[in-house]
């Protein structure tokens, strides 16, 4: 999918997103009906996704000992947890946790 395939009134993906997130943005916006507030949530979802990917590629120890010998959690672990929580909230706000229209709940099992 390319930027010329999205509707004229819909903005394309922001340039600061990674290539994977831009492709994801294009896929979502071309397959669904998203107004301006929902597009803003989608952009934030993509930003958080990019940031999580960067953090997960870093090599760091999750726990370390401080100068007093007490175990501590690395600050990036706390940041990763916060981003994971935010991405879950955005997922729900965008309505992706709901069954698609016309889907039968009984047919899932």
Secondary structure, 3 states (H helix, E strand, C coil): CCHHHCCCCCCCCCCCCCHHHHHHHHHHHHHCCCCHHHHHHHHHHHHHHHHHHHHHHCCCCCEEECCCCCEEECHHHHHHHHHHHHHHHHHHHCCCCCCCCCCCCHHHC
